[in-house]
């Protein structure tokens, strides 16, 4: 009887673990460009995790992992705008509920409650997480010098695409 209880408990624990999906190869991009300047960056090393039982969802990206077309733009982004040494990552923590990601977005050390449309679809490769949403740069106290303010959009368009595999 004791062995049966232990095996049953292990089966329940295994079942719970099987409900978690994750990736360390999520694609996260942002576009903060204007008609005067193309400001686009992409990271293909963001992390994402989803628990089907609790609905908990998390996405995280290192700010230094964003790649720009021009090295100087990347340097300015990390040193002058998002201050990557001081604030090394951006993250979302929350839940997936009825087609929405609901939770808290933290960028540049500032946290804001958000609720954005989000798809979570079962595919042959795993769970596909997709969302696109705007972020008001001012909400996260990211300094934009007046000399370049016309070149940078006040609202950045964030795009997340991740194929999460069963853990």
N, C-alpha and C positions, 0 to 999 in steps of 0.2 A: 504494500500500500504506500509506503514511504517513497519507493522508487517511482510509482505512478504519479504521486503528487509533484515530485521534483521534475519528472519529464513533462507533466502538464504545465508547470510553471515556466519551464524553458520554452515550451511551444508558444505560450502566451507572449513571453518576452521577445522571441524571434519574430512573431507575427507583428508586434508593435514596432520593432526595428525595420521590418520590411515595408513599413508605411512611410518611411522617410526617403526623400529624393534629394539629390544634391549634384552640383557641378562646380568646378573651379575654372571653367572655360566659358563662362557666360559672356556675351557681347553686350557692352554698354557704350552708347555713344551720346554725344550731345552736340547740338548746333546752336551757337550763340552769334551767328553771323548777321550781317546787315547787307544792304545793297552796296556798301562801300568796302566790305571785307568778308572773306570766307573764313569763318572761325568754326571749324569742325574737328572733333577729336573722337577717337575710338579706343576702347580697351577690349581685348579679347581674353582677359584673365580675371574677370569679376567672378565672385562666388555667389551661389544662390542655394538655398535650402528650403524645402517645403515638407511639412508633416501632414499627411492626409487625415490623420485622426483628429488632431487639434486645429488644423487649418492655419497653423503658424507658418509665416513666410518671412524669409530674410534674404536681402541682397546686399553685397558689400563690394566695394572697388577701391583699390589703392589709387590715389590721385596721380602718382608718378607713372602709373601704367598706361595713361592716356597718351596716344600717339597722334601728333599733328603733322601736317604736310611740311611745315617749316620748323626746324630745330629752335630757332629764336622764339617763335610763338610758344612752343612747349616750355622753354625756359621761363618766359614771362608768366605763363599760366601757373607754373609750380612755385616760382619765387615771389611774384608780385600780387597775384590774384587769390589763389586758393591756399597759399602758404603751406605747401605740402609737408615741410618739416614740422610745423606746428600742428597741422591738421592732416594727418597722413591718409585718411580714408573718408569716404562717403558711405552711408549705409541707410537701408530701410529695414525696419523691424515692425512686424504687424501680422495681419491675418489676410487670408484670401476668403472673401465672402461674397457669394452671388455675383461673380463677374467683376469684383472690385478688390484691389489691394488697399487695405485700410490700416493705417498705422502712423509711424513717425519716420520722417526723413531727416537725416542729419548730414549737413554739409558745412564745412568751414567752422565747425564747433557749434553751430546753431541747429536746433531741432524744431521741426514744424509738423503738426498733424496734417496728414493728407489722406485723401480717398480718391483713387484713380481707377479708371476702367482698366481691366487686366484680363487676359485670356490665359487659361491653364488647360491645355488640351492633351489628351493621351495620344501618343503616336507610337510607331514601331520602335523608335529609338529611346523612348521614355516619356516624360512629361514636358511639353513645350510651354514655356512661360513667355508671354509677349505683352509688352505695354509701351505706350508712348504718351508722354504727358509734359505739360509746360512747368517750368520752375522760374519764379520771379527771382532774379539774381539779388535784388535788394533785400529780400526776405532772409537771406543768409549772410548779410553783412560782408559781401565780397566787394572790396574797393575797386571802383572803376575810375581811373584818372580822367579828369575833364578833357584832356588832350586827345583821348581815344574814345570818349563816350559815344560819339556818333558812329563809330565803327563796330561797336558791340551792342547786340540786342539786349534790351532790358529783361527779356524772357528767353531762357534757353529751352530748347526742345530736347527732352531726354527720351532715349529709345533703349529698351532692354529686350534682349532675346536670349533665352537659355534653354538648353535641352538638359533636363535633370534626370539622372539615372537612379534607379532604386539602390539604396544603400545596403 
